[in-house]
């Protein structure tokens, strides 16, 4: 609790700095490109268009109405949106502090804002993709009162992403191999979540894989909100929030514990 209050106090006290760093990161990612920062939002939107066409029209008989649900594409889209935002963060987290070595070495600079701004900058571009998915769910007829839980899920996912960013950014300074490990994990984890699998015909052994994967609970909550339209996975609504808060607490504790050695490691 004390750690959470300290982190929230730091974010609130440096909110203008965090906002400026987020804007700068989104702008710098696409410096020199014709459309500039628009690609940050255009790329996720183009991915959603591609996946919606793929699973609505190319593979509808394979994974669509065979399970009795009108449109399996919504199930895939919302899982993809939630995972890609997290995947973007994971890909960047291990090098957050090394990429800002000059700032980290400055005693007066609040280093903790760097992982926080990266978490926000990784999530923000997928807001357009999320709106597209909500619109697609409305057209497909899967949208219910559960859409009201979306703000809650956004907040919980952002908390989890911040905790992961704090932890991996701190560990990434001391364990440079962590970047390669995370890259391999991101490539494999897409297929270890209930995203590309028809929930009505998934083999039982895959369900065991899903339950052991902590990222599955995030995906299940999003799918309940926009695909099933009900609390189809009630346990996920307990595990996901508690896991996110625990992740934030652990991440901040690891970051605070290792922070004194950042300057020497860099």
DOVODREN-626182 format. One record per atom (N, C-alpha, C): residue in one letter; x, y, z. Coordinates in steps of 0.1 Angstrom, whole numbers, plus 2048, in hexadecimal, padded with zeros to 3 digits. Layout:
% residues N
code	u	v	w
A	X	Y	Z
...
% end
This chain:
% residues 266
code	u	v	w
X	808	7F4	800
X	800	800	800
X	809	80D	800
X	813	80C	808
X	81C	818	809
X	823	81A	7FC
X	827	80F	7F6
X	82E	810	7E9
X	825	815	7DE
X	818	811	7DE
X	80F	816	7D4
X	80C	825	7D6
X	80B	829	7E3
X	809	837	7E5
X	815	83F	7E1
X	821	83A	7E3
X	82D	841	7DE
X	82E	842	7CF
X	82A	837	7C8
X	82A	837	7BA
X	820	841	7B4
X	813	841	7BA
X	809	84A	7B5
X	80D	858	7B8
X	813	85B	7C3
X	818	868	7C7
X	822	86D	7BD
X	82B	864	7B9
X	835	867	7AF
X	82F	86A	7A1
X	825	862	79D
X	81F	864	790
X	817	872	790
X	810	874	79B
X	808	881	79C
X	811	88D	79C
X	81C	88C	7A4
X	826	897	7A5
X	82D	89A	798
X	82E	890	78F
X	835	892	783
X	82C	88F	777
X	81F	892	778
X	816	88F	76E
X	818	896	761
X	81D	8A3	762
X	820	8AB	756
X	82C	8A5	74F
X	836	8A1	757
X	842	89B	751
X	83E	88E	74A
X	836	886	750
X	831	879	74A
X	82A	87B	73D
X	821	885	73D
X	819	888	731
X	823	88D	726
X	82C	895	729
X	836	89A	71F
X	83E	88F	719
X	843	886	722
X	84B	87A	71E
X	843	871	715
X	836	86F	718
X	82E	866	710
X	82C	86C	702
X	829	879	701
X	828	87F	6F4
X	835	87E	6EC
X	840	880	6F3
X	84D	880	6EC
X	850	872	6E7
X	84D	868	6EF
X	850	85A	6EB
X	848	856	6DF
X	83B	85A	6DF
X	832	856	6D3
X	837	85E	6C7
X	83C	86A	6C9
X	840	872	6BD
X	84E	86C	6B8
X	857	869	6C1
X	864	865	6BD
X	864	857	6B7
X	85B	84E	6BA
X	85A	841	6B5
X	859	841	6A5
X	853	84C	6A0
X	851	84C	692
X	857	859	68B
X	861	85E	691
X	868	86A	68C
X	86E	867	67E
X	86B	870	675
X	870	86E	667
X	867	867	65E
X	85C	862	663
X	852	85B	65B
X	848	866	656
X	842	863	64A
X	839	86D	644
X	82D	870	64D
X	827	866	653
X	81B	868	65B
X	81E	86A	66A
X	82B	869	66D
X	830	86C	67B
X	829	864	685
X	824	86A	690
X	81E	864	69B
X	811	85D	698
X	80B	860	68D
X	7FE	85A	689
X	800	84B	687
X	80C	847	684
X	80F	838	683
X	80D	831	690
X	80F	838	69B
X	80D	832	6A8
X	7FF	82D	6AA
X	7F5	834	6A4
X	7E7	830	6A5
X	7E3	829	699
X	7E9	82C	68D
X	7E5	826	681
X	7E9	817	680
X	7F4	814	685
X	7F9	806	685
X	7F0	7FC	68C
X	7EC	7FF	699
X	7E3	7F6	6A0
X	7D5	7F5	699
X	7D1	800	693
X	7C4	800	68C
X	7C4	7F8	67F
X	7CF	7F9	678
X	7D1	7F0	66C
X	7D1	7E1	670
X	7D8	7DE	67B
X	7D8	7D0	680
X	7CA	7CB	683
X	7C2	7D4	689
X	7B4	7D0	68D
X	7AC	7CD	680
X	7AE	7D6	676
X	7A7	7D4	669
X	7AB	7C7	663
X	7B8	7C4	663
X	7BD	7B7	65D
X	7B7	7AB	664
X	7B8	7AB	672
X	7B3	7A0	679
X	7A4	79E	678
X	79C	7A9	677
X	78E	7A8	676
X	78A	7A2	668
X	791	7A6	65E
X	78F	7A0	651
X	793	792	650
X	79E	78F	657
X	7A3	781	657
X	799	777	65E
X	795	77B	66A
X	78D	771	672
X	77E	773	66F
X	77A	77D	669
X	76B	77F	665
X	768	779	658
X	772	779	64E
X	76F	775	641
X	778	76A	63B
X	784	769	63F
X	78D	75F	63A
X	78B	752	641
X	78A	752	64F
X	789	746	656
X	77C	745	65E
X	770	74A	659
X	764	749	661
X	75F	73B	664
X	761	732	65A
X	75B	725	65C
X	764	71D	666
X	771	720	667
X	77A	719	66F
X	778	71C	67E
X	776	729	681
X	776	72D	68F
X	76A	736	692
X	760	737	689
X	755	740	68B
X	749	739	692
X	73F	738	68A
X	732	734	690
X	731	726	694
X	73C	71E	692
X	73B	710	696
X	739	70F	6A5
X	73D	719	6AD
X	73C	719	6BB
X	72E	71E	6C0
X	726	723	6B6
X	719	729	6BA
X	71A	738	6BC
X	725	73E	6BB
X	726	74D	6BD
X	726	754	6B0
X	720	760	6AF
X	71F	766	6A2
X	72C	76B	69B
X	735	76F	6A3
X	741	774	69D
X	74E	773	6A5
X	756	769	6A2
X	762	766	6AA
X	76C	771	6A8
X	76B	779	69E
X	775	783	69B
X	777	78D	6A7
X	76B	790	6AE
X	76C	799	6B9
X	774	793	6C4
X	773	786	6C6
X	77B	77F	6D1
X	78A	780	6CE
X	78E	77F	6C1
X	79C	781	6BD
X	7A0	78F	6BE
X	798	798	6BA
X	79C	7A6	6B9
X	79F	7AC	6C7
X	796	7A9	6D1
X	798	7AF	6DE
X	7A4	7A8	6E5
X	7A6	79B	6E2
X	7B2	795	6E8
X	7BF	79B	6E2
X	7BF	79D	6D5
X	7CA	7A3	6CE
X	7CE	7B1	6D3
X	7C3	7B9	6D5
X	7C5	7C7	6DA
X	7CC	7C7	6E7
X	7C6	7BF	6F1
X	7CC	7BF	6FE
X	7DA	7B9	6FF
X	7DD	7AF	6F7
X	7EA	7A9	6F7
X	7F4	7B2	6F0
X	7F1	7B8	6E4
X	7FB	7C0	6DD
X	7FF	7CC	6E5
X	7F6	7D2	6ED
X	7FA	7DD	6F5
X	804	7D9	700
X	802	7CD	705
X	80B	7C7	70F
X	818	7C3	709
X	817	7BD	6FD
X	823	7B9	6F6
X	82C	7C4	6F2
X	826	7D0	6EE
X	82E	7DB	6EB
X	836	7E0	6F7
X	82F	7E0	702
X	836	7E4	70F
X	841	7DA	712
X	83F	7CD	711
X	849	7C3	714
X	855	7C5	70C
X	853	7C8	6FF
X	85E	7C9	6F5
X	867	7D6	6F9
X	861	7E0	6FF
X	868	7EC	702
X	86D	7EC	711
X	867	7E5	71A
X	86A	7E6	728
X	879	7E4	72C
X	87F	7DA	726
X	88C	7D6	72B
X	897	7E0	727
X	894	7E9	71E
X	89E	7F3	71A
X	89A	802	71D
X	88F	803	725
X	88A	810	729
X	895	819	72F
X	89C	814	739
X	8A6	81B	740
X	8B3	81D	739
X	8B7	812	732
X	8C3	813	72A
X	8C2	81D	71F
X	8B6	81E	719
X	8B4	828	70E
X	8B4	836	713
X	8B2	838	720
X	8B2	845	726
X	8BD	846	731
X	8C8	841	72E
X	8D3	840	738
X	8D7	84E	73D
X	8D7	858	734
X	8DB	865	738
X	8D1	86B	743
X	8C5	868	741
X	8BB	86D	74B
X	8BC	865	758
X	8BE	858	757
X	8BF	84F	763
X	8CA	853	76C
X	8D5	858	766
X	8E1	85C	76E
X	8E0	869	774
X	8D5	871	771
X	8D3	87E	777
X	8CC	87B	785
X	8D2	880	78F
X	8CD	87D	79D
X	8BF	883	79F
X	8BD	88F	799
X	8B0	896	79B
X	8A5	891	793
X	8A8	889	789
X	89D	884	780
X	895	879	786
X	888	879	786
X	87F	86E	78C
X	87F	863	782
X	888	859	784
X	88A	84E	77A
X	87D	846	779
X	875	845	784
X	869	83C	784
X	85F	840	779
X	860	84D	774
X	856	851	76A
X	859	84A	75C
X	865	846	75A
X	868	840	74D
X	860	833	74A
X	860	829	753
X	857	81E	751
X	848	821	750
X	844	82B	758
X	836	82F	758
X	832	835	74A
X	83A	83E	745
X	837	844	738
X	838	83A	72D
X	840	830	72E
X	841	825	724
X	834	81D	724
X	82F	81A	730
X	823	812	731
X	817	81A	72B
X	816	827	72D
X	80B	82F	728
X	80D	830	718
X	819	832	714
X	81C	834	706
X	81A	827	6FE
X	81B	81C	704
X	819	80F	6FE
X	80A	80C	6FD
X	802	810	707
X	7F4	80E	707
X	7EC	818	6FF
X	7F0	824	6FE
X	7E8	82F	6F8
X	7E5	82C	6E9
X	7EF	828	6E1
X	7EC	826	6D3
X	7E1	81C	6D0
X	7DF	813	6D9
X	7D5	808	6D7
X	7C7	80C	6DB
X	7C5	819	6DF
X	7B8	81E	6E2
X	7B0	81F	6D6
X	7B6	822	6CB
X	7AE	822	6BE
X	7AA	814	6BA
X	7B3	80B	6BC
X	7B0	7FD	6B9
X	7A5	7F7	6C2
X	7A5	7FC	6CE
X	79A	7F8	6D8
X	78D	7FD	6D4
X	78D	80A	6CF
X	780	810	6CB
X	77B	809	6BE
X	784	805	6B6
X	780	7FD	6AA
X	77A	7F0	6AE
X	780	7E9	6B7
X	77B	7DC	6BC
X	76D	7DE	6C3
X	76B	7E8	6CA
X	75E	7EB	6D1
X	754	7ED	6C6
X	757	7F5	6BC
X	74E	7F7	6B0
X	74B	7EA	6A9
X	755	7E2	6A7
X	753	7D5	6A0
X	74A	7CC	6A9
X	74C	7CC	6B6
X	743	7C4	6BF
X	735	7C9	6BE
X	733	7D6	6BD
X	725	7DC	6BC
X	71E	7D7	6AF
X	726	7D7	6A4
X	720	7D3	697
X	71E	7C4	697
X	726	7BC	69E
X	725	7AE	69E
X	71A	7A9	6A8
X	716	7B2	6B0
X	70B	7AE	6BA
X	710	7A8	6C7
X	71D	7A9	6CA
X	722	7A4	6D6
X	724	7AE	6E1
X	720	7BA	6DF
X	721	7C5	6E9
X	715	7C5	6F2
X	718	7C4	6FF
X	70E	7C4	70A
X	712	7CF	714
X	70B	7CE	720
X	70E	7D7	72B
X	71C	7D6	730
X	722	7CA	72C
X	730	7C8	731
X	73A	7D2	72B
X	736	7D9	721
X	73F	7E3	71B
X	742	7EE	726
X	73A	7EF	730
X	73C	7F9	73B
X	748	7F5	743
X	74D	7E9	742
X	759	7E5	74A
X	766	7E9	743
X	765	7EE	737
X	771	7F1	72F
X	77A	7FB	736
X	775	806	73B
X	77E	80F	743
X	785	809	74E
X	77E	800	755
X	784	7F8	760
X	790	7EF	75B
X	78D	7E8	750
X	798	7E0	74A
X	7A4	7E8	745
X	7A1	7F3	740
X	7AC	7FC	73B
X	7B5	800	747
X	7AF	804	752
X	7B6	808	75E
X	7BE	7FC	763
X	7B8	7F0	764
X	7BF	7E5	76A
X	7CB	7E1	761
X	7C9	7E1	754
X	7D4	7DD	74B
X	7DF	7E7	74C
X	7DC	7F4	74D
X	7E6	7FE	74E
X	7EE	7FC	75B
X	7E7	7F8	766
X	7EE	7F6	772
X	7F8	7EA	770
X	7F3	7DF	76A
X	7FC	7D3	768
X	808	7D7	75F
X	805	7DF	754
X	810	7E3	74B
X	81A	7EB	752
X	816	7F4	75B
X	81F	7FC	763
X	828	7F4	76C
X	822	7EA	772
X	82A	7E1	77B
X	834	7D9	774
X	830	7D4	768
X	83A	7CD	75F
X	845	7D6	75B
X	841	7E2	756
X	84B	7EB	752
X	856	7EF	75C
X	851	7F1	769
X	85A	7F4	774
X	863	7E8	776
X	85E	7DC	776
X	866	7D1	779
X	871	7CE	76E
X	86C	7CD	762
X	875	7C9	757
X	87F	7D4	754
X	87B	7E1	756
X	885	7EC	753
X	890	7EB	75D
X	88D	7E8	76A
X	897	7E7	774
X	8A0	7DB	772
X	89A	7D0	76F
X	8A2	7C3	76D
X	8AA	7C4	760
X	8A5	7CB	756
X	8AB	7CC	749
X	8B9	7D2	749
X	8BB	7DA	753
X	8C9	7E1	754
X	8D3	7D7	758
X	8CF	7CE	761
X	8D9	7C4	767
X	8DA	7B7	75F
X	8CF	7B4	758
X	8CE	7A7	751
X	8CB	7AB	742
X	8D5	7AD	73A
X	8D3	7B1	72C
X	8CD	7A6	724
X	8CE	79A	728
X	8C8	78F	720
X	8B9	78F	721
X	8B4	797	72B
X	8A5	797	72D
X	89E	79C	721
X	8A4	7A4	719
X	89D	7A9	70D
X	89A	79E	703
X	8A4	795	701
X	8A2	78A	6F8
X	898	780	6FD
X	898	77E	70A
X	88E	775	711
X	880	77A	70F
X	87E	787	711
X	871	78D	70F
X	86C	78C	701
X	876	78E	6F7
X	872	78E	6E9
X	86D	780	6E5
X	873	775	6EA
X	86F	768	6E8
X	861	765	6EE
X	860	76A	6FA
X	853	768	702
X	848	76F	6FA
X	84A	77B	6F5
X	83F	782	6EE
X	83B	77A	6E1
X	845	774	6DA
X	842	76D	6CE
X	839	760	6D1
X	83C	75A	6DD
X	835	74D	6E0
X	828	750	6E7
X	827	75A	6EF
X	81C	75C	6F8
X	80F	75F	6F1
X	80F	764	6E5
X	803	766	6DD
X	7FB	759	6DC
X	802	74E	6DB
X	7FC	741	6D8
X	7F9	73A	6E5
X	7FD	740	6F1
X	7FA	73A	6FE
X	7EF	741	705
X	7E7	749	6FE
X	7DC	750	704
X	7CF	74C	6FC
X	7C4	74E	702
X	7B7	74B	6FB
X	7B3	756	6F1
X	7BB	758	6E7
X	7B9	763	6DD
X	7B5	75D	6D0
X	7BE	755	6CA
X	7BC	74F	6BD
X	7B4	742	6BD
X	7B0	73E	6C9
X	7A9	731	6CA
X	79A	732	6CC
X	792	72B	6C5
X	784	72B	6C7
X	780	726	6D5
X	77A	72F	6DD
X	778	72B	6EB
X	76E	720	6EC
X	767	71C	6E2
X	75D	712	6E2
X	762	704	6DF
X	76E	704	6D8
X	773	6F7	6D4
X	782	6F6	6D8
X	787	6FD	6E1
X	795	6FD	6E6
X	798	6F0	6ED
X	7A2	6E9	6E9
X	7A6	6DC	6F0
X	7A8	6DE	6FF
X	7A5	6D4	707
X	7A6	6D6	716
X	7B4	6D9	71A
X	7BE	6D3	713
X	7CC	6D5	718
X	7D0	6E3	715
X	7CA	6EA	70B
X	7CE	6F8	709
X	7C8	701	714
X	7BC	6FD	719
X	7B6	704	724
X	7BF	704	730
X	7C6	6F9	732
X	7D0	6F9	73D
X	7DB	703	73B
X	7E0	704	72E
X	7EA	70E	72B
X	7E5	71C	72E
X	7D9	71F	72A
X	7D3	72C	72C
X	7D2	72F	73A
X	7CE	726	743
X	7CD	729	751
X	7DA	72B	758
X	7E4	725	753
X	7F2	728	759
X	7F8	734	754
X	7F3	73A	749
X	7F8	746	744
X	7F2	753	74A
X	7F9	75B	751
X	7F2	766	758
X	7EC	770	74E
X	7F1	771	742
X	7EC	77A	738
X	7DE	776	733
X	7DA	769	735
X	7CD	764	731
X	7C2	76B	738
X	7C4	76E	745
X	7B9	774	74D
X	7B6	782	748
X	7C0	789	744
X	7BD	796	73E
X	7B5	795	731
X	7B8	78B	728
X	7B1	789	71C
X	7A3	784	71F
X	7A1	77B	728
X	793	777	72C
X	78A	782	730
X	790	78B	738
X	788	797	73D
X	783	79F	731
X	78D	7A2	728
X	789	7AA	71C
X	77F	7A2	713
X	781	795	712
X	777	78E	709
X	769	78D	710
X	769	78C	71D
X	75C	78D	724
X	755	79A	721
X	75D	7A5	721
X	757	7B2	720
X	752	7B5	712
X	758	7B0	708
X	754	7B4	6FA
X	750	7A8	6F1
X	753	79C	6F5
X	74F	790	6ED
X	744	788	6F3
X	746	783	6FF
X	73C	77B	706
X	730	783	70B
X	733	790	70F
X	729	798	714
X	724	794	722
X	72C	78D	729
X	728	788	737
X	735	784	73E
X	733	782	74B
X	73F	77D	753
X	741	76F	751
X	746	76B	745
X	748	75D	741
X	753	757	748
X	75D	760	74D
X	769	75B	754
X	76A	763	761
X	761	760	76B
X	761	768	777
X	76E	768	77F
X	776	75D	77E
X	782	75C	785
X	78C	766	780
X	78C	769	773
X	795	772	76C
X	793	780	772
X	786	784	775
X	784	791	77A
X	789	793	789
X	78D	788	78F
X	794	789	79C
X	7A3	789	79A
X	7A7	77F	792
X	7B6	77D	790
X	7BC	789	789
X	7B6	78E	77F
X	7BC	799	777
X	7BE	7A6	77F
X	7B4	7AB	786
X	7B6	7B7	78F
X	7C1	7B5	79A
X	7BF	7A9	7A1
X	7C9	7A6	7AC
X	7D7	7A4	7A6
X	7D8	79E	79B
X	7E5	79C	795
X	7EB	7A9	790
X	7E3	7B2	78B
X	7E8	7BF	787
X	7EE	7C7	792
X	7E6	7C8	79D
X	7EA	7CF	7A9
X	7F7	7C9	7AF
X	7F7	7BC	7AF
X	803	7B5	7B5
X	80F	7B7	7AC
X	80D	7B7	79F
X	818	7BA	795
X	81D	7C8	797
X	814	7D2	799
X	819	7DF	79C
X	821	7E0	7A9
X	81C	7DA	7B3
X	823	7DA	7C0
X	831	7D4	7BF
X	832	7C8	7B9
X	83E	7C1	7B7
X	848	7C9	7AE
X	842	7CE	7A3
X	84B	7D5	79A
X	851	7E2	7A0
X	849	7E9	7A8
X	84E	7F5	7AE
X	858	7F2	7B9
X	856	7E6	7C0
X	85F	7E2	7CA
X	86D	7DE	7C4
X	86C	7D7	7B9
X	879	7D3	7B2
X	880	7E0	7AD
X	878	7E9	7A7
X	87E	7F5	7A1
X	885	7FD	7AC
X	87E	7FF	7B8
X	883	807	7C3
X	890	800	7C9
X	88F	7F3	7C9
X	89B	7EC	7CF
X	8A7	7ED	7C7
X	8A6	7ED	7BA
X	8B1	7ED	7B1
X	8B5	7FB	7AC
X	8AD	805	7AF
X	8AF	812	7A9
X	8BD	818	7AD
X	8C2	815	7B9
X	8CF	81B	7BD
X	8DA	816	7B5
X	8D9	80B	7AE
X	8E4	805	7A6
X	8E2	809	797
X	8D8	810	793
X	8D6	813	785
X	8E2	81B	77E
X	8E7	825	785
X	8F2	82D	780
X	8FE	825	77E
X	902	81C	787
X	90E	814	786
X	90D	80A	77A
X	901	804	779
X	8FE	7FA	76F
X	8FF	800	761
X	8FB	80C	760
X	8FB	813	753
X	908	818	74F
% end
